[in-house]
Amino acid sequence: MKRWLSLAAVVVLCLALVIGAACKGGEEKEVKQLKLGIGIPLSGLLGAVIGIPAKGAFELANKKIGDFTVAGQKYRWKLIFEDNLMTAAGGVATTTKFVFEHKVDFMHQAGGGAGMASIPICEDKGIILDMAGGDPSVFTDHRCAFQVAATWALNIPPLFDWLAKEHPEVKRVAVEVPDNETGVAVADACAAAAYYYGLQIVASELVPIETTELYPVATKLMTKNPDLVLGPPTLLMPMWDMGYDGLAANYYWLESYAEDAGWDRCKGYLALMPNPIGDVWPEAMTFREEYEDRYHAELTPAAFWAGNVMYVLTSALEQAGTVDDNEKIMETLETGTFDTMVGPLKYGGKALNGVGHMLVWPSPILEVVGEQEYHVVAMYTPEETEAIAAEVYK
């Protein structure tokens, strides 16, 4: 009897040790949350065109990343969205809410005005900020601010480099952009690149984003006799009807544009900026397929760039080996190479502002050849893109 009692005691002791180890192991493997506050437009036209698609991309990227490990501790992102209206006032309001109500660890703000307005608060509270659509000059004196989204100032000049080499007959360029910070940034990039390569900007039209009737703008541009028009197919449709037969390019290509205008009419159109089209980047195309299957909507360029924010921030924390030492994280952002859906990328762009802090993307130029079919006419590497910027803006 005593023998069986002793044996039972040993079994109970072993079970206790196993259960204790399991419980201890569970504590070690606890997944902690990192809060990312995301200020984007969620209402109105900007919400429909930019914010809602970006929200879906943030969420899909977060799902694909799942748990990740930093210095032996597992983490996962908790995304908190607020409507910043893409205005300075909206930036202040959402940043204040992120800081004092949600107590976020990191922040993203879409729109130059919203991002710039949030910088002083983020600096004061020690929060690293990712911006989208900011003027490159804002990063000069603000170390907490970075930008993952592709930058017009960096990715537009390669088009003009390509034109100078492949289409020397192009001398006169007309530009149509939205009447907002993005439009101004595109127009400024075109003006700087055109000047450097000896082309003339014969028209630079800023049009309210809600404008649907572009016939008056098209008529005005036709009087300028351009060799190249930078703008969407909705602008080119009336110009084609009026006899325009020059080159056309778009700095924000949407396949819905081509569906409205007709893919046959859009043959020869040039699509600029990093975009998940043309089977250029397999991982990006996989993300696009998953996104469109999940949301039944087109993965727009802004949404694609937003999804990459998650990959860059996660990669930066993993490399820095910390989630709360901002100095080390910022140093890692400034010097590291990060995984994205288009391959490894680094921050740069010092030629524009002396400090960089802009992720340097490759600069593709794709030509529409059929329905959802593209030919890559040029692909500038990130290194080539940055080198061209250094020349254009020196």
BALOBA-1460 file (C-alpha; in Angstrom, 3 decimals):
// residues 394
<rec num="1" residu="m" x="0.000" y="0.000" z="0.000"/>
<rec num="2" residu="k" x="2.766" y="2.398" z="0.906"/>
<rec num="3" residu="r" x="4.463" y="1.544" z="-2.373"/>
<rec num="4" residu="w" x="1.382" y="2.555" z="-4.348"/>
<rec num="5" residu="l" x="1.014" y="5.752" z="-2.348"/>
<rec num="6" residu="s" x="4.635" y="6.648" z="-3.051"/>
<rec num="7" residu="l" x="4.140" y="5.956" z="-6.736"/>
<rec num="8" residu="a" x="1.002" y="8.091" z="-6.787"/>
<rec num="9" residu="a" x="2.878" y="10.896" z="-5.068"/>
<rec num="10" residu="v" x="5.603" y="10.772" z="-7.713"/>
<rec num="11" residu="v" x="2.994" y="10.889" z="-10.506"/>
<rec num="12" residu="v" x="1.243" y="13.855" z="-8.905"/>
<rec num="13" residu="l" x="4.568" y="15.646" z="-8.482"/>
<rec num="14" residu="c" x="5.483" y="15.043" z="-12.112"/>
<rec num="15" residu="l" x="2.104" y="16.299" z="-13.289"/>
<rec num="16" residu="a" x="2.516" y="19.384" z="-11.148"/>
<rec num="17" residu="l" x="5.918" y="20.060" z="-12.672"/>
<rec num="18" residu="v" x="4.582" y="19.570" z="-16.209"/>
<rec num="19" residu="i" x="1.572" y="21.790" z="-15.616"/>
<rec num="20" residu="g" x="3.756" y="24.414" z="-13.963"/>
<rec num="21" residu="a" x="6.189" y="24.381" z="-16.882"/>
<rec num="22" residu="a" x="3.310" y="24.643" z="-19.334"/>
<rec num="23" residu="c" x="1.868" y="27.607" z="-17.480"/>
<rec num="24" residu="k" x="5.241" y="29.274" z="-17.281"/>
<rec num="25" residu="g" x="5.787" y="28.634" z="-20.982"/>
<rec num="26" residu="g" x="2.389" y="30.170" z="-21.708"/>
<rec num="27" residu="e" x="3.421" y="33.335" z="-19.913"/>
<rec num="28" residu="e" x="6.647" y="33.545" z="-21.920"/>
<rec num="29" residu="k" x="4.731" y="33.147" z="-25.185"/>
<rec num="30" residu="e" x="2.095" y="35.762" z="-24.412"/>
<rec num="31" residu="v" x="1.548" y="37.968" z="-27.440"/>
<rec num="32" residu="k" x="1.650" y="41.672" z="-26.666"/>
<rec num="33" residu="q" x="-0.165" y="44.328" z="-28.677"/>
<rec num="34" residu="l" x="1.416" y="47.331" z="-30.352"/>
<rec num="35" residu="k" x="-1.070" y="50.074" z="-31.141"/>
<rec num="36" residu="l" x="-0.796" y="51.802" z="-34.521"/>
<rec num="37" residu="g" x="-2.985" y="54.881" z="-34.862"/>
<rec num="38" residu="i" x="-3.995" y="55.433" z="-38.492"/>
<rec num="39" residu="g" x="-5.401" y="58.797" z="-39.548"/>
<rec num="40" residu="i" x="-6.976" y="58.569" z="-43.000"/>
<rec num="41" residu="p" x="-10.057" y="60.059" z="-44.690"/>
<rec num="42" residu="l" x="-12.991" y="57.754" z="-44.020"/>
<rec num="43" residu="s" x="-15.840" y="59.928" z="-45.259"/>
<rec num="44" residu="g" x="-16.751" y="61.855" z="-48.400"/>
<rec num="45" residu="l" x="-15.070" y="61.544" z="-51.779"/>
<rec num="46" residu="l" x="-11.548" y="61.296" z="-50.320"/>
<rec num="47" residu="g" x="-12.736" y="58.513" z="-48.070"/>
<rec num="48" residu="a" x="-14.148" y="56.579" z="-51.003"/>
<rec num="49" residu="v" x="-11.129" y="57.145" z="-53.252"/>
<rec num="50" residu="i" x="-8.254" y="56.979" z="-50.745"/>
<rec num="51" residu="g" x="-9.181" y="56.158" z="-47.162"/>
<rec num="52" residu="i" x="-11.490" y="53.141" z="-47.420"/>
<rec num="53" residu="p" x="-9.214" y="51.313" z="-49.905"/>
<rec num="54" residu="a" x="-6.204" y="52.085" z="-47.684"/>
<rec num="55" residu="k" x="-8.021" y="50.818" z="-44.580"/>
<rec num="56" residu="g" x="-8.594" y="47.485" z="-46.290"/>
<rec num="57" residu="a" x="-4.925" y="47.236" z="-47.292"/>
<rec num="58" residu="f" x="-3.750" y="48.008" z="-43.749"/>
<rec num="59" residu="e" x="-6.025" y="45.295" z="-42.394"/>
<rec num="60" residu="l" x="-5.028" y="42.691" z="-44.988"/>
<rec num="61" residu="a" x="-1.307" y="43.342" z="-44.499"/>
<rec num="62" residu="n" x="-1.758" y="43.103" z="-40.745"/>
<rec num="63" residu="k" x="-3.540" y="39.772" z="-41.127"/>
<rec num="64" residu="k" x="-0.770" y="38.414" z="-43.360"/>
<rec num="65" residu="i" x="1.965" y="39.560" z="-40.951"/>
<rec num="66" residu="g" x="0.227" y="38.121" z="-37.898"/>
<rec num="67" residu="d" x="2.455" y="37.640" z="-34.844"/>
<rec num="68" residu="f" x="6.070" y="38.747" z="-35.079"/>
<rec num="69" residu="t" x="9.005" y="38.553" z="-32.695"/>
<rec num="70" residu="v" x="11.190" y="41.379" z="-31.397"/>
<rec num="71" residu="a" x="14.008" y="40.495" z="-28.996"/>
<rec num="72" residu="g" x="12.372" y="37.186" z="-28.105"/>
<rec num="73" residu="q" x="8.944" y="38.695" z="-27.363"/>
<rec num="74" residu="k" x="5.946" y="38.073" z="-29.616"/>
<rec num="75" residu="y" x="3.848" y="41.026" z="-30.756"/>
<rec num="76" residu="r" x="0.931" y="41.752" z="-33.025"/>
<rec num="77" residu="w" x="-0.399" y="45.046" z="-34.326"/>
<rec num="78" residu="k" x="-3.652" y="46.555" z="-33.126"/>
<rec num="79" residu="l" x="-4.873" y="48.994" z="-35.769"/>
<rec num="80" residu="i" x="-6.919" y="51.994" z="-34.649"/>
<rec num="81" residu="f" x="-8.530" y="54.078" z="-37.407"/>
<rec num="82" residu="e" x="-9.779" y="57.656" z="-37.182"/>
<rec num="83" residu="d" x="-11.122" y="59.968" z="-39.889"/>
<rec num="84" residu="n" x="-8.595" y="62.785" z="-40.438"/>
<rec num="85" residu="l" x="-10.443" y="64.239" z="-43.457"/>
<rec num="86" residu="m" x="-6.953" y="64.786" z="-44.965"/>
<rec num="87" residu="t" x="-6.876" y="68.251" z="-43.417"/>
<rec num="88" residu="a" x="-4.604" y="69.980" z="-40.906"/>
<rec num="89" residu="a" x="-7.477" y="70.306" z="-38.437"/>
<rec num="90" residu="g" x="-8.277" y="66.626" z="-38.880"/>
<rec num="91" residu="g" x="-4.629" y="65.771" z="-38.299"/>
<rec num="92" residu="v" x="-4.561" y="67.633" z="-34.986"/>
<rec num="93" residu="a" x="-7.871" y="66.141" z="-33.846"/>
<rec num="94" residu="t" x="-6.990" y="62.542" z="-34.665"/>
<rec num="95" residu="t" x="-3.434" y="62.826" z="-33.318"/>
<rec num="96" residu="t" x="-4.739" y="64.198" z="-30.039"/>
<rec num="97" residu="k" x="-7.210" y="61.322" z="-29.821"/>
<rec num="98" residu="f" x="-4.542" y="58.749" z="-30.676"/>
<rec num="99" residu="v" x="-2.205" y="60.086" z="-27.987"/>
<rec num="100" residu="f" x="-4.514" y="60.808" z="-25.083"/>
<rec num="101" residu="e" x="-7.395" y="58.396" z="-25.607"/>
<rec num="102" residu="h" x="-5.929" y="55.430" z="-27.462"/>
<rec num="103" residu="k" x="-2.342" y="55.814" z="-26.180"/>
<rec num="104" residu="v" x="-0.848" y="54.537" z="-29.438"/>
<rec num="105" residu="d" x="2.741" y="53.369" z="-29.836"/>
<rec num="106" residu="f" x="3.169" y="54.484" z="-33.467"/>
<rec num="107" residu="m" x="1.178" y="56.631" z="-35.870"/>
<rec num="108" residu="h" x="0.337" y="57.046" z="-39.552"/>
<rec num="109" residu="q" x="-1.255" y="60.176" z="-41.031"/>
<rec num="110" residu="a" x="-2.396" y="60.429" z="-44.649"/>
<rec num="111" residu="g" x="-2.315" y="63.815" z="-46.358"/>
<rec num="112" residu="g" x="0.388" y="66.451" z="-46.206"/>
<rec num="113" residu="g" x="-1.643" y="68.874" z="-44.098"/>
<rec num="114" residu="a" x="-2.717" y="66.239" z="-41.591"/>
<rec num="115" residu="g" x="0.800" y="64.858" z="-41.307"/>
<rec num="116" residu="m" x="2.494" y="68.225" z="-40.862"/>
<rec num="117" residu="a" x="-0.028" y="69.269" z="-38.213"/>
<rec num="118" residu="s" x="0.583" y="66.076" z="-36.257"/>
<rec num="119" residu="i" x="4.397" y="66.354" z="-36.200"/>
<rec num="120" residu="p" x="4.739" y="68.724" z="-33.197"/>
<rec num="121" residu="i" x="2.489" y="66.531" z="-31.050"/>
<rec num="122" residu="c" x="4.315" y="63.349" z="-32.064"/>
<rec num="123" residu="e" x="7.685" y="64.940" z="-31.372"/>
<rec num="124" residu="d" x="6.543" y="66.127" z="-27.954"/>
<rec num="125" residu="k" x="5.145" y="62.703" z="-27.010"/>
<rec num="126" residu="g" x="7.980" y="60.675" z="-28.531"/>
<rec num="127" residu="i" x="5.891" y="58.901" z="-31.179"/>
<rec num="128" residu="i" x="7.350" y="57.837" z="-34.520"/>
<rec num="129" residu="l" x="5.109" y="59.085" z="-37.343"/>
<rec num="130" residu="d" x="4.700" y="57.666" z="-40.825"/>
<rec num="131" residu="m" x="3.281" y="60.235" z="-43.248"/>
<rec num="132" residu="a" x="1.800" y="59.981" z="-46.722"/>
<rec num="133" residu="g" x="1.613" y="62.854" z="-49.169"/>
<rec num="134" residu="g" x="3.931" y="65.208" z="-47.315"/>
<rec num="135" residu="d" x="6.191" y="67.778" z="-48.934"/>
<rec num="136" residu="p" x="9.767" y="66.372" z="-48.790"/>
<rec num="137" residu="s" x="10.939" y="69.544" z="-47.046"/>
<rec num="138" residu="v" x="8.899" y="68.776" z="-43.901"/>
<rec num="139" residu="f" x="11.311" y="66.019" z="-42.904"/>
<rec num="140" residu="t" x="14.297" y="68.366" z="-42.669"/>
<rec num="141" residu="d" x="13.879" y="69.419" z="-39.049"/>
<rec num="142" residu="h" x="11.646" y="66.619" z="-37.783"/>
<rec num="143" residu="r" x="13.423" y="63.373" z="-37.046"/>
<rec num="144" residu="c" x="10.284" y="61.562" z="-35.864"/>
<rec num="145" residu="a" x="8.642" y="61.800" z="-39.306"/>
<rec num="146" residu="f" x="9.144" y="59.236" z="-42.088"/>
<rec num="147" residu="q" x="7.282" y="58.324" z="-45.263"/>
<rec num="148" residu="v" x="6.756" y="54.838" z="-46.688"/>
<rec num="149" residu="a" x="4.419" y="55.893" z="-49.510"/>
<rec num="150" residu="a" x="5.997" y="56.423" z="-52.901"/>
<rec num="151" residu="t" x="7.028" y="60.052" z="-53.360"/>
<rec num="152" residu="w" x="6.065" y="62.045" z="-56.443"/>
<rec num="153" residu="a" x="9.230" y="64.111" z="-56.135"/>
<rec num="154" residu="l" x="11.345" y="60.958" z="-56.458"/>
<rec num="155" residu="n" x="9.323" y="58.819" z="-58.857"/>
<rec num="156" residu="i" x="8.196" y="61.408" z="-61.437"/>
<rec num="157" residu="p" x="11.670" y="62.558" z="-62.697"/>
<rec num="158" residu="p" x="12.569" y="59.124" z="-64.187"/>
<rec num="159" residu="l" x="9.738" y="59.607" z="-66.695"/>
<rec num="160" residu="f" x="11.464" y="62.709" z="-68.024"/>
<rec num="161" residu="d" x="14.797" y="60.906" z="-68.104"/>
<rec num="162" residu="w" x="13.168" y="58.176" z="-70.209"/>
<rec num="163" residu="l" x="11.494" y="60.735" z="-72.487"/>
<rec num="164" residu="a" x="14.816" y="62.477" z="-73.121"/>
<rec num="165" residu="k" x="16.367" y="59.173" z="-74.181"/>
<rec num="166" residu="e" x="13.495" y="57.453" z="-76.003"/>
<rec num="167" residu="h" x="11.260" y="60.300" z="-77.189"/>
<rec num="168" residu="p" x="13.424" y="63.325" z="-77.974"/>
<rec num="169" residu="e" x="10.565" y="64.626" z="-80.133"/>
<rec num="170" residu="v" x="8.614" y="65.391" z="-76.938"/>
<rec num="171" residu="k" x="9.220" y="69.033" z="-76.086"/>
<rec num="172" residu="r" x="5.900" y="70.355" z="-74.787"/>
<rec num="173" residu="v" x="4.200" y="68.826" z="-71.737"/>
<rec num="174" residu="a" x="0.738" y="69.535" z="-70.330"/>
<rec num="175" residu="v" x="-0.124" y="68.492" z="-66.773"/>
<rec num="176" residu="e" x="-3.546" y="68.102" z="-65.143"/>
<rec num="177" residu="v" x="-3.610" y="67.405" z="-61.403"/>
<rec num="178" residu="p" x="-6.110" y="67.652" z="-58.528"/>
<rec num="179" residu="d" x="-6.305" y="70.976" z="-56.745"/>
<rec num="180" residu="n" x="-4.810" y="69.702" z="-53.491"/>
<rec num="181" residu="e" x="-1.431" y="68.997" z="-51.891"/>
<rec num="182" residu="t" x="-0.938" y="65.847" z="-53.963"/>
<rec num="183" residu="g" x="-1.615" y="67.741" z="-57.166"/>
<rec num="184" residu="v" x="0.805" y="70.510" z="-56.235"/>
<rec num="185" residu="a" x="3.488" y="67.912" z="-55.409"/>
<rec num="186" residu="v" x="3.026" y="66.215" z="-58.805"/>
<rec num="187" residu="a" x="3.079" y="69.547" z="-60.638"/>
<rec num="188" residu="d" x="6.229" y="70.662" z="-58.794"/>
<rec num="189" residu="a" x="7.999" y="67.387" z="-59.615"/>
<rec num="190" residu="c" x="7.061" y="67.726" z="-63.284"/>
<rec num="191" residu="a" x="8.259" y="71.328" z="-63.385"/>
<rec num="192" residu="a" x="11.639" y="70.486" z="-61.827"/>
<rec num="193" residu="a" x="12.232" y="67.465" z="-64.072"/>
<rec num="194" residu="a" x="11.085" y="69.258" z="-67.224"/>
<rec num="195" residu="y" x="13.447" y="72.158" z="-66.519"/>
<rec num="196" residu="y" x="16.402" y="69.819" z="-65.950"/>
<rec num="197" residu="y" x="15.785" y="67.841" z="-69.159"/>
<rec num="198" residu="g" x="14.995" y="70.867" z="-71.302"/>
<rec num="199" residu="l" x="11.260" y="70.294" z="-71.775"/>
<rec num="200" residu="q" x="8.590" y="72.965" z="-71.509"/>
<rec num="201" residu="i" x="5.530" y="72.745" z="-69.266"/>
<rec num="202" residu="v" x="2.968" y="74.470" z="-71.481"/>
<rec num="203" residu="a" x="0.085" y="73.998" z="-69.038"/>
<rec num="204" residu="s" x="-0.255" y="72.957" z="-65.406"/>
<rec num="205" residu="e" x="-3.937" y="72.770" z="-64.555"/>
<rec num="206" residu="l" x="-5.081" y="72.273" z="-60.948"/>
<rec num="207" residu="v" x="-8.626" y="70.931" z="-61.069"/>
<rec num="208" residu="p" x="-10.952" y="70.379" z="-58.071"/>
<rec num="209" residu="i" x="-11.000" y="66.666" z="-57.256"/>
<rec num="210" residu="e" x="-14.800" y="66.473" z="-57.447"/>
<rec num="211" residu="t" x="-14.823" y="67.740" z="-61.063"/>
<rec num="212" residu="t" x="-16.459" y="65.240" z="-63.429"/>
<rec num="213" residu="e" x="-16.749" y="67.323" z="-66.606"/>
<rec num="214" residu="l" x="-13.233" y="67.772" z="-67.981"/>
<rec num="215" residu="y" x="-14.169" y="68.978" z="-71.469"/>
<rec num="216" residu="p" x="-13.300" y="72.626" z="-70.684"/>
<rec num="217" residu="v" x="-9.864" y="71.609" z="-69.366"/>
<rec num="218" residu="a" x="-9.299" y="69.335" z="-72.352"/>
<rec num="219" residu="t" x="-10.217" y="72.172" z="-74.718"/>
<rec num="220" residu="k" x="-7.754" y="74.496" z="-73.014"/>
<rec num="221" residu="l" x="-4.956" y="71.926" z="-73.172"/>
<rec num="222" residu="m" x="-5.559" y="71.316" z="-76.872"/>
<rec num="223" residu="t" x="-4.784" y="74.978" z="-77.550"/>
<rec num="224" residu="k" x="-1.334" y="74.443" z="-76.003"/>
<rec num="225" residu="n" x="-0.364" y="71.824" z="-78.614"/>
<rec num="226" residu="p" x="1.326" y="69.411" z="-76.155"/>
<rec num="227" residu="d" x="3.437" y="66.412" z="-77.168"/>
<rec num="228" residu="l" x="2.689" y="64.662" z="-73.869"/>
<rec num="229" residu="v" x="-0.276" y="64.979" z="-71.528"/>
<rec num="230" residu="l" x="0.031" y="63.880" z="-67.896"/>
<rec num="231" residu="g" x="-3.426" y="63.066" z="-66.631"/>
<rec num="232" residu="p" x="-6.118" y="60.380" z="-66.391"/>
<rec num="233" residu="p" x="-8.018" y="58.840" z="-69.327"/>
<rec num="234" residu="t" x="-11.084" y="60.833" z="-68.252"/>
<rec num="235" residu="l" x="-9.162" y="63.902" z="-69.426"/>
<rec num="236" residu="l" x="-7.780" y="62.288" z="-72.559"/>
<rec num="237" residu="m" x="-11.143" y="61.014" z="-73.787"/>
<rec num="238" residu="p" x="-12.367" y="64.468" z="-74.926"/>
<rec num="239" residu="m" x="-8.868" y="65.315" z="-76.169"/>
<rec num="240" residu="w" x="-8.831" y="62.175" z="-78.329"/>
<rec num="241" residu="d" x="-12.234" y="63.191" z="-79.656"/>
<rec num="242" residu="m" x="-10.698" y="66.548" z="-80.597"/>
<rec num="243" residu="g" x="-7.842" y="64.859" z="-82.464"/>
<rec num="244" residu="y" x="-5.044" y="64.594" z="-79.913"/>
<rec num="245" residu="d" x="-2.574" y="61.887" z="-80.991"/>
<rec num="246" residu="g" x="0.431" y="62.506" z="-78.726"/>
<rec num="247" residu="l" x="1.681" y="60.536" z="-75.744"/>
<rec num="248" residu="a" x="-0.372" y="60.192" z="-72.572"/>
<rec num="249" residu="a" x="0.793" y="59.226" z="-69.083"/>
<rec num="250" residu="n" x="-0.828" y="58.918" z="-65.679"/>
<rec num="251" residu="y" x="0.904" y="59.333" z="-62.319"/>
<rec num="252" residu="y" x="-1.945" y="57.475" z="-60.521"/>
<rec num="253" residu="w" x="-3.088" y="54.668" z="-62.780"/>
<rec num="254" residu="l" x="-6.415" y="52.994" z="-62.033"/>
<rec num="255" residu="e" x="-7.712" y="50.147" z="-64.148"/>
<rec num="256" residu="s" x="-11.220" y="51.478" z="-63.543"/>
<rec num="257" residu="y" x="-10.160" y="54.485" z="-65.671"/>
<rec num="258" residu="a" x="-9.389" y="52.174" z="-68.570"/>
<rec num="259" residu="e" x="-12.635" y="50.278" z="-68.082"/>
<rec num="260" residu="d" x="-14.573" y="53.542" z="-68.331"/>
<rec num="261" residu="a" x="-12.614" y="54.874" z="-71.294"/>
<rec num="262" residu="g" x="-12.200" y="51.514" z="-73.025"/>
<rec num="263" residu="w" x="-9.029" y="49.443" z="-72.946"/>
<rec num="264" residu="d" x="-8.627" y="49.730" z="-76.726"/>
<rec num="265" residu="r" x="-8.567" y="53.524" z="-76.537"/>
<rec num="266" residu="c" x="-6.028" y="53.367" z="-73.710"/>
<rec num="267" residu="k" x="-3.474" y="51.328" z="-75.656"/>
<rec num="268" residu="g" x="-0.157" y="53.148" z="-75.494"/>
<rec num="269" residu="y" x="-1.009" y="54.912" z="-72.224"/>
<rec num="270" residu="l" x="1.948" y="55.096" z="-69.824"/>
<rec num="271" residu="a" x="1.363" y="54.121" z="-66.197"/>
<rec num="272" residu="l" x="3.854" y="55.588" z="-63.708"/>
<rec num="273" residu="m" x="4.670" y="55.120" z="-60.016"/>
<rec num="274" residu="p" x="4.977" y="51.779" z="-58.162"/>
<rec num="275" residu="n" x="1.706" y="49.914" z="-58.711"/>
<rec num="276" residu="p" x="0.666" y="46.236" z="-58.416"/>
<rec num="277" residu="i" x="0.048" y="45.790" z="-62.136"/>
<rec num="278" residu="g" x="1.827" y="44.081" z="-65.000"/>
<rec num="279" residu="d" x="3.150" y="41.091" z="-63.020"/>
<rec num="280" residu="v" x="6.269" y="43.116" z="-62.205"/>
<rec num="281" residu="w" x="6.380" y="42.076" z="-58.550"/>
<rec num="282" residu="p" x="4.935" y="38.602" z="-57.756"/>
<rec num="283" residu="e" x="4.371" y="39.321" z="-54.058"/>
<rec num="284" residu="a" x="2.537" y="42.538" z="-54.911"/>
<rec num="285" residu="m" x="0.330" y="40.697" z="-57.395"/>
<rec num="286" residu="t" x="-0.492" y="38.042" z="-54.794"/>
<rec num="287" residu="f" x="-1.456" y="40.782" z="-52.339"/>
<rec num="288" residu="r" x="-3.601" y="42.403" z="-55.025"/>
<rec num="289" residu="e" x="-5.428" y="39.144" z="-55.751"/>
<rec num="290" residu="e" x="-6.097" y="38.545" z="-52.053"/>
<rec num="291" residu="y" x="-7.221" y="42.137" z="-51.587"/>
<rec num="292" residu="e" x="-9.624" y="42.076" z="-54.528"/>
<rec num="293" residu="d" x="-11.003" y="38.661" z="-53.528"/>
<rec num="294" residu="r" x="-11.612" y="39.943" z="-50.011"/>
<rec num="295" residu="y" x="-13.028" y="43.407" z="-50.731"/>
<rec num="296" residu="h" x="-14.261" y="43.075" z="-54.335"/>
<rec num="297" residu="a" x="-12.587" y="46.374" z="-55.132"/>
<rec num="298" residu="e" x="-9.503" y="47.547" z="-57.017"/>
<rec num="299" residu="l" x="-6.245" y="47.791" z="-55.086"/>
<rec num="300" residu="t" x="-5.395" y="51.428" z="-55.744"/>
<rec num="301" residu="p" x="-1.816" y="52.755" z="-55.605"/>
<rec num="302" residu="a" x="-2.440" y="54.559" z="-52.295"/>
<rec num="303" residu="a" x="-3.876" y="51.376" z="-50.779"/>
<rec num="304" residu="f" x="-0.904" y="49.379" z="-52.050"/>
<rec num="305" residu="w" x="1.534" y="51.836" z="-50.475"/>
<rec num="306" residu="a" x="-0.486" y="51.738" z="-47.235"/>
<rec num="307" residu="g" x="-0.171" y="47.966" z="-47.041"/>
<rec num="308" residu="n" x="3.587" y="48.302" z="-47.303"/>
<rec num="309" residu="v" x="3.639" y="50.571" z="-44.229"/>
<rec num="310" residu="m" x="2.892" y="47.494" z="-42.133"/>
<rec num="311" residu="y" x="5.773" y="45.513" z="-43.630"/>
<rec num="312" residu="v" x="8.310" y="48.317" z="-43.215"/>
<rec num="313" residu="l" x="7.381" y="49.103" z="-39.595"/>
<rec num="314" residu="t" x="7.415" y="45.422" z="-38.656"/>
<rec num="315" residu="s" x="10.766" y="44.852" z="-40.353"/>
<rec num="316" residu="a" x="12.235" y="47.953" z="-38.669"/>
<rec num="317" residu="l" x="11.226" y="46.792" z="-35.184"/>
<rec num="318" residu="e" x="12.580" y="43.308" z="-35.793"/>
<rec num="319" residu="q" x="15.914" y="44.733" z="-36.930"/>
<rec num="320" residu="a" x="16.099" y="47.321" z="-34.140"/>
<rec num="321" residu="g" x="15.414" y="44.654" z="-31.532"/>
<rec num="322" residu="t" x="13.155" y="46.991" z="-29.574"/>
<rec num="323" residu="v" x="9.629" y="48.400" z="-29.701"/>
<rec num="324" residu="d" x="10.093" y="51.346" z="-27.334"/>
<rec num="325" residu="d" x="13.624" y="52.699" z="-27.808"/>
<rec num="326" residu="n" x="12.728" y="55.380" z="-30.351"/>
<rec num="327" residu="e" x="16.306" y="56.498" z="-30.861"/>
<rec num="328" residu="k" x="17.341" y="53.003" z="-31.886"/>
<rec num="329" residu="i" x="14.239" y="52.536" z="-34.052"/>
<rec num="330" residu="m" x="14.807" y="55.844" z="-35.860"/>
<rec num="331" residu="e" x="18.461" y="54.987" z="-36.398"/>
<rec num="332" residu="t" x="17.378" y="51.640" z="-37.857"/>
<rec num="333" residu="l" x="14.875" y="53.357" z="-40.154"/>
<rec num="334" residu="e" x="17.583" y="55.728" z="-41.363"/>
<rec num="335" residu="t" x="20.177" y="53.014" z="-42.049"/>
<rec num="336" residu="g" x="18.363" y="49.709" z="-42.531"/>
<rec num="337" residu="t" x="16.934" y="47.826" z="-45.496"/>
<rec num="338" residu="f" x="13.324" y="46.693" z="-45.167"/>
<rec num="339" residu="d" x="11.165" y="43.991" z="-46.658"/>
<rec num="340" residu="t" x="8.310" y="45.198" z="-48.866"/>
<rec num="341" residu="m" x="6.070" y="43.740" z="-51.539"/>
<rec num="342" residu="v" x="8.437" y="45.061" z="-54.223"/>
<rec num="343" residu="g" x="11.596" y="43.755" z="-52.579"/>
<rec num="344" residu="p" x="14.078" y="45.285" z="-50.106"/>
<rec num="345" residu="l" x="13.946" y="49.095" z="-49.874"/>
<rec num="346" residu="k" x="15.806" y="51.782" z="-47.916"/>
<rec num="347" residu="y" x="15.060" y="55.336" z="-46.836"/>
<rec num="348" residu="g" x="16.803" y="58.105" z="-48.744"/>
<rec num="349" residu="g" x="16.111" y="61.244" z="-50.737"/>
<rec num="350" residu="k" x="18.643" y="63.464" z="-48.976"/>
<rec num="351" residu="a" x="19.046" y="65.482" z="-52.169"/>
<rec num="352" residu="l" x="15.537" y="66.821" z="-51.612"/>
<rec num="353" residu="n" x="15.776" y="67.866" z="-47.978"/>
<rec num="354" residu="g" x="19.194" y="67.054" z="-46.552"/>
<rec num="355" residu="v" x="17.948" y="64.269" z="-44.279"/>
<rec num="356" residu="g" x="15.985" y="61.819" z="-46.433"/>
<rec num="357" residu="h" x="13.359" y="59.879" z="-44.442"/>
<rec num="358" residu="m" x="11.515" y="58.931" z="-47.650"/>
<rec num="359" residu="l" x="11.413" y="55.293" z="-48.693"/>
<rec num="360" residu="v" x="12.985" y="55.125" z="-52.152"/>
<rec num="361" residu="w" x="10.907" y="52.931" z="-54.439"/>
<rec num="362" residu="p" x="11.764" y="51.714" z="-57.941"/>
<rec num="363" residu="s" x="10.248" y="53.774" z="-60.747"/>
<rec num="364" residu="p" x="8.423" y="51.652" z="-63.332"/>
<rec num="365" residu="i" x="7.063" y="52.937" z="-66.625"/>
<rec num="366" residu="l" x="4.483" y="50.543" z="-68.046"/>
<rec num="367" residu="e" x="2.651" y="50.811" z="-71.358"/>
<rec num="368" residu="v" x="-0.923" y="49.589" z="-71.720"/>
<rec num="369" residu="v" x="-1.054" y="46.969" z="-74.501"/>
<rec num="370" residu="g" x="-4.438" y="45.353" z="-73.824"/>
<rec num="371" residu="e" x="-7.032" y="44.664" z="-71.159"/>
<rec num="372" residu="q" x="-5.053" y="44.387" z="-67.907"/>
<rec num="373" residu="e" x="-1.988" y="43.779" z="-70.045"/>
<rec num="374" residu="y" x="1.141" y="45.907" z="-69.805"/>
<rec num="375" residu="h" x="4.593" y="46.120" z="-71.314"/>
<rec num="376" residu="v" x="7.422" y="47.338" z="-69.105"/>
<rec num="377" residu="v" x="9.154" y="50.005" z="-71.186"/>
<rec num="378" residu="a" x="11.514" y="51.042" z="-68.376"/>
<rec num="379" residu="m" x="12.263" y="50.103" z="-64.774"/>
<rec num="380" residu="y" x="14.481" y="52.435" z="-62.793"/>
<rec num="381" residu="t" x="15.946" y="50.849" z="-59.672"/>
<rec num="382" residu="p" x="15.710" y="52.677" z="-56.332"/>
<rec num="383" residu="e" x="19.389" y="53.594" z="-56.717"/>
<rec num="384" residu="e" x="18.785" y="55.023" z="-60.197"/>
<rec num="385" residu="t" x="15.675" y="56.828" z="-58.986"/>
<rec num="386" residu="e" x="17.563" y="58.506" z="-56.164"/>
<rec num="387" residu="a" x="20.505" y="59.393" z="-58.423"/>
<rec num="388" residu="i" x="18.196" y="61.106" z="-60.918"/>
<rec num="389" residu="a" x="16.545" y="63.055" z="-58.090"/>
<rec num="390" residu="a" x="19.967" y="64.179" z="-56.876"/>
<rec num="391" residu="e" x="20.655" y="65.634" z="-60.329"/>
<rec num="392" residu="v" x="17.217" y="67.185" z="-60.860"/>
<rec num="393" residu="y" x="17.041" y="68.907" z="-57.471"/>
<rec num="394" residu="k" x="20.686" y="69.916" z="-56.990"/>
